[in-house]
């Protein structure tokens, strides 16, 4: 069974029927035999243990051989048994490769190495830090009159009080932001000034003087003319002394 290192760390294997078949329980004598089963994904069938079992050789024969070997290195009856996988290079030369836990009643786990533990802890810490920053960013807010503030249960009331105040002074952050943003926009959106030649219509001074003189002459001539008095019917009615004369003239014309 070809399984990656990451998948083995998340794998749990057990075969409780093995104890029923041999009518035994998990102990110091049966722990290594229970681990060295063909169906166990943690077990390497090319190990020295498999060769000794297939050839029916004594256990002392592994001391002079070289290769992968499994051995029981720690026990805590009847709960915990630790199996080590090491590479035997000689009678007294062993290079540890991996360790496995057998937990009662017969569950086998692969012990994680230091790199996997540190990596998992770092990923967990980064996940919680990222979640904390996301929540903090949702609580942060900005208002032109009060600047940056944290959203709390009473933040809306405090903000309303600040808005109702008449004296609104720019904070240091607002001044810095204005001084930083305004020059940039001033450079990007400069007013467009036409630099081409401009034509102007010149008016002669003689024409202007003639128009001025003609205008002044017309005004003086109108002032010298006699004005006619305009009479309205209301004026004649308002003066009763003139009514008999008008009536006499009308009678003469009728005759």
VEXKOL-138959 format. One record per residue (C-alpha): x, y, z; residue number from 1; residue in three letters. Coordinates in pm, 1 decimal. Each point is the difference from the previous one (the first is absolute). Layout:
BEGIN
c1, c2, c3, i, aa
X, Y, Z, NUM, ALA
...
% end
This chain:
BEGIN
c1, c2, c3, i, aa
0.0, 0.0, 0.0, 1, UNK
157.0, 324.6, -119.7, 2, UNK
-96.2, 277.6, 239.2, 3, UNK
164.4, 338.2, 41.2, 4, UNK
144.8, 124.2, 325.0, 5, UNK
-277.6, 253.7, 53.5, 6, UNK
-274.7, -258.1, -49.2, 7, UNK
165.4, -240.8, 244.8, 8, UNK
-2.1, 267.1, 270.6, 9, UNK
-379.0, 18.5, -29.7, 10, UNK
-49.9, -377.7, -20.5, 11, UNK
-124.9, -234.3, 270.7, 12, UNK
13.5, -376.0, -50.1, 13, UNK
-125.5, -288.9, 212.6, 14, UNK
-90.7, -369.3, -40.0, 15, UNK
-170.6, -112.8, 318.8, 16, UNK
-97.5, -333.3, -156.5, 17, UNK
367.6, -101.4, 24.7, 18, UNK
-27.9, -23.8, 379.5, 19, UNK
-317.6, -206.2, -28.8, 20, UNK
165.0, -233.9, -249.1, 21, UNK
293.0, -72.7, 232.2, 22, UNK
-214.0, 29.0, 313.2, 23, UNK
231.1, 252.5, 161.4, 24, UNK
16.5, 367.8, 96.3, 25, UNK
237.6, 287.5, -59.5, 26, UNK
312.7, -47.0, 212.1, 27, UNK
378.6, 20.9, -13.8, 28, UNK
24.4, -343.3, -168.6, 29, UNK
-268.1, 65.6, -263.4, 30, UNK
59.2, 370.5, -81.0, 31, UNK
278.9, -53.7, -256.4, 32, UNK
-175.7, -296.8, -164.0, 33, UNK
-323.7, 201.5, -23.8, 34, UNK
187.6, 286.4, -165.5, 35, UNK
179.3, -221.8, -257.0, 36, UNK
-311.0, -91.3, -197.4, 37, UNK
-25.2, 10.2, -376.1, 38, UNK
-307.5, 223.4, 7.5, 39, UNK
169.7, 263.3, 217.0, 40, UNK
81.5, 304.0, -222.9, 41, UNK
279.7, 102.6, 240.1, 42, UNK
179.3, -332.2, -40.8, 43, UNK
270.1, -49.3, -265.9, 44, UNK
-8.7, -355.5, -139.7, 45, UNK
363.2, 26.3, -110.1, 46, UNK
116.1, 35.7, 361.4, 47, UNK
220.3, -244.9, 188.0, 48, UNK
-296.9, -97.7, 216.1, 49, UNK
-185.7, -131.0, -305.8, 50, UNK
304.0, -191.3, -123.2, 51, UNK
54.0, -166.8, 338.8, 52, UNK
-368.1, -94.9, 16.0, 53, UNK
-12.5, -139.3, -354.3, 54, UNK
323.1, -199.7, 42.0, 55, UNK
-90.7, -107.9, 353.0, 56, UNK
333.1, 119.6, 139.5, 57, UNK
75.3, 94.5, 361.4, 58, UNK
-17.8, 368.4, 98.6, 59, UNK
375.8, 8.4, 68.1, 60, UNK
59.6, -35.4, -375.4, 61, UNK
-92.0, 365.6, -50.3, 62, UNK
302.6, 118.5, 199.4, 63, UNK
240.7, -90.1, -280.4, 64, UNK
-227.5, 123.9, -283.3, 65, UNK
-50.1, 347.9, -143.0, 66, UNK
-330.0, 160.3, -92.0, 67, UNK
-323.4, 138.4, 143.6, 68, UNK
-103.2, -144.9, 334.0, 69, UNK
-294.7, 49.5, 238.9, 70, UNK
45.5, -31.2, 377.0, 71, UNK
-199.5, 66.9, 316.8, 72, UNK
178.9, 278.8, 190.5, 73, UNK
-254.8, 108.3, 262.2, 74, UNK
-310.6, -136.3, 167.0, 75, UNK
-256.3, 115.1, 251.3, 76, UNK
-220.3, -300.2, 66.0, 77, UNK
-273.9, -35.9, -99.8, 78, UNK
-56.2, 336.7, -170.3, 79, UNK
299.1, 108.6, -206.8, 80, UNK
271.6, -173.8, -203.9, 81, UNK
257.6, 177.5, -217.7, 82, UNK
152.2, -169.1, -306.2, 83, UNK
312.5, 149.2, -159.8, 84, UNK
97.6, -34.0, -364.5, 85, UNK
376.5, 24.2, -44.1, 86, UNK
263.9, -98.0, -251.2, 87, UNK
249.4, -254.7, 128.8, 88, UNK
349.3, 58.9, -136.9, 89, UNK
174.9, -245.3, 230.9, 90, UNK
-32.1, -188.0, 327.5, 91, UNK
15.8, 321.5, 204.3, 92, UNK
-73.1, 268.0, -262.5, 93, UNK
-361.9, 112.4, -30.8, 94, UNK
-136.9, 305.0, -180.2, 95, UNK
-354.1, 96.6, 116.4, 96, UNK
-250.3, 70.6, -276.8, 97, UNK
-350.8, 10.9, 149.2, 98, UNK
-204.2, -86.2, 308.7, 99, UNK
-354.6, -132.1, 35.9, 100, UNK
-250.0, -11.9, 286.1, 101, UNK
-219.6, -299.5, 78.9, 102, UNK
-283.3, 112.7, 226.1, 103, UNK
-235.5, -250.6, 162.4, 104, UNK
-197.7, -185.1, -110.9, 105, UNK
209.8, -1.6, -322.5, 106, UNK
3.0, 335.5, -186.3, 107, UNK
327.1, 88.3, -175.0, 108, UNK
111.0, 357.5, -73.7, 109, UNK
314.7, 142.4, -153.0, 110, UNK
186.9, 233.6, 234.5, 111, UNK
57.3, 339.6, -165.7, 112, UNK
354.5, 127.9, -36.1, 113, UNK
117.8, 335.2, 136.6, 114, UNK
-28.2, 175.0, -338.6, 115, UNK
-362.4, -109.5, -41.4, 116, UNK
-90.3, 111.6, 352.8, 117, UNK
162.0, 343.2, -42.2, 118, UNK
-156.5, 46.4, -345.0, 119, UNK
-345.0, -90.4, 130.6, 120, UNK
33.4, 233.9, 298.1, 121, UNK
115.2, 285.8, -222.7, 122, UNK
-287.2, -53.0, -242.8, 123, UNK
-246.3, -4.7, 289.1, 124, UNK
146.4, 321.0, 143.5, 125, UNK
-7.0, 173.5, -339.8, 126, UNK
-362.2, -106.3, -49.2, 127, UNK
-106.7, 147.4, 333.7, 128, UNK
202.2, 317.3, -60.4, 129, UNK
-163.4, 44.8, -340.3, 130, UNK
-344.2, -51.2, 150.0, 131, UNK
76.0, 255.4, 272.5, 132, UNK
118.3, 257.3, -255.0, 133, UNK
-314.1, -54.2, -209.7, 134, UNK
-222.5, 65.5, 300.4, 135, UNK
207.5, 303.6, 98.7, 136, UNK
-23.3, 146.6, -350.9, 137, UNK
-379.7, -27.3, 15.3, 138, UNK
-4.7, 193.1, 328.2, 139, UNK
222.5, 281.6, -128.4, 140, UNK
-175.9, 303.8, -149.9, 141, UNK
81.7, 352.6, -112.4, 142, UNK
-193.7, 326.1, 18.7, 143, UNK
117.0, 337.6, -140.0, 144, UNK
-75.0, 188.8, 320.8, 145, UNK
128.0, -252.5, 254.3, 146, UNK
261.3, -199.4, -193.8, 147, UNK
52.3, -371.5, 57.1, 148, UNK
-190.5, -177.2, 277.0, 149, UNK
-110.3, -348.4, 106.7, 150, UNK
-361.1, -103.4, -40.5, 151, UNK
-152.7, -86.6, 336.9, 152, UNK
-350.4, -8.8, 140.4, 153, UNK
11.1, 368.9, 95.1, 154, UNK
211.4, 122.8, -289.5, 155, UNK
-301.5, 131.3, -195.7, 156, UNK
-111.6, 218.9, 294.3, 157, UNK
348.5, 136.1, 50.9, 158, UNK
30.8, 75.1, -370.8, 159, UNK
-332.6, 184.3, 2.4, 160, UNK
119.8, 213.6, 290.4, 161, UNK
317.9, 83.7, -185.2, 162, UNK
-194.3, 97.5, -313.0, 163, UNK
-230.3, 228.2, 199.2, 164, UNK
293.1, 202.9, 129.4, 165, UNK
67.2, 324.3, -185.2, 166, UNK
376.7, -0.5, 32.8, 167, UNK
137.5, -259.5, -239.3, 168, UNK
376.9, 15.5, -17.6, 169, UNK
198.2, -213.6, -239.5, 170, UNK
201.2, -269.5, 167.4, 171, UNK
365.1, -66.9, -70.9, 172, UNK
-94.7, -300.0, -215.4, 173, UNK
-238.8, 208.3, -210.8, 174, UNK
259.5, 270.2, -57.1, 175, UNK
261.9, -254.1, -101.6, 176, UNK
-243.3, -170.0, -238.1, 177, UNK
-96.4, 334.1, -157.8, 178, UNK
360.7, 111.4, -42.2, 179, UNK
80.7, -334.3, -160.3, 180, UNK
-297.5, -31.2, -234.5, 181, UNK
-50.1, 361.3, -110.3, 182, UNK
339.9, 53.8, -174.0, 183, UNK
-47.4, -323.9, -189.8, 184, UNK
-342.1, 100.9, -130.8, 185, UNK
123.3, 352.3, -72.3, 186, UNK
272.1, -139.9, -224.6, 187, UNK
-236.7, -243.0, -172.9, 188, UNK
-284.9, 245.8, -62.8, 189, UNK
168.0, 329.4, -84.4, 190, UNK
-222.8, 265.4, -168.8, 191, UNK
49.1, 13.9, -375.2, 192, UNK
113.4, 346.5, -119.2, 193, UNK
4.8, 77.4, -373.1, 194, UNK
341.7, 123.4, -105.5, 195, UNK
-88.9, 79.6, -368.0, 196, UNK
-14.5, 357.3, -151.0, 197, UNK
-308.8, 202.5, 87.1, 198, UNK
-163.5, 254.6, -239.0, 199, UNK
-156.4, 317.8, 126.4, 200, UNK
-212.3, 245.1, -203.7, 201, UNK
139.6, 351.7, 25.5, 202, UNK
-251.0, 285.8, 6.4, 203, UNK
122.9, 331.3, -133.9, 204, UNK
-9.9, 292.6, 233.1, 205, UNK
-157.2, 225.9, -266.2, 206, UNK
-303.7, -225.2, -34.7, 207, UNK
-45.7, -6.0, 373.8, 208, UNK
24.7, 378.8, 24.1, 209, UNK
-253.8, 49.8, -282.4, 210, UNK
-250.2, -230.4, 164.1, 211, UNK
45.0, 182.7, 326.9, 212, UNK
-45.5, 341.0, -161.9, 213, UNK
-309.6, -103.9, -194.0, 214, UNK
-154.2, -141.7, 310.6, 215, UNK
61.6, 316.3, 197.7, 216, UNK
-133.0, 224.0, -282.0, 217, UNK
-322.3, -187.4, -30.7, 218, UNK
-61.2, 25.6, 365.4, 219, UNK
53.1, 380.6, 7.1, 220, UNK
-231.4, 59.5, -300.7, 221, UNK
-283.1, -185.5, 160.6, 222, UNK
34.1, 206.3, 312.3, 223, UNK
-45.1, 334.6, -193.6, 224, UNK
-331.6, -100.3, -167.1, 225, UNK
-318.6, 127.5, 166.5, 226, UNK
-205.7, -259.8, 170.9, 227, UNK
-372.4, -32.2, -55.8, 228, UNK
-217.6, -27.5, 298.7, 229, UNK
-215.6, -303.7, -5.6, 230, UNK
-336.6, 20.4, 154.8, 231, UNK
-207.8, -288.8, 103.5, 232, UNK
-374.6, -23.5, 54.6, 233, UNK
60.8, -30.0, 364.9, 234, UNK
170.8, 340.6, 1.8, 235, UNK
-300.3, 166.9, -159.5, 236, UNK
-234.1, -161.2, 243.5, 237, UNK
213.3, 106.6, 290.2, 238, UNK
-29.6, 372.8, -109.7, 239, UNK
-373.5, 96.8, 11.5, 240, UNK
56.1, 357.6, -130.6, 241, UNK
78.2, -122.0, -350.1, 242, UNK
-316.0, -212.7, -44.0, 243, UNK
-247.6, 287.4, -93.0, 244, UNK
228.0, 132.1, -273.1, 245, UNK
21.6, -340.8, -158.4, 246, UNK
-379.2, -42.8, 8.0, 247, UNK
-57.6, 345.8, -158.8, 248, UNK
232.9, -79.6, -284.2, 249, UNK
-183.7, -325.1, -62.3, 250, UNK
-337.6, 181.9, -21.3, 251, UNK
133.7, 254.1, -251.7, 252, UNK
128.5, -268.5, -224.5, 253, UNK
-334.0, -178.5, 6.9, 254, UNK
-185.8, 315.3, -113.2, 255, UNK
% end
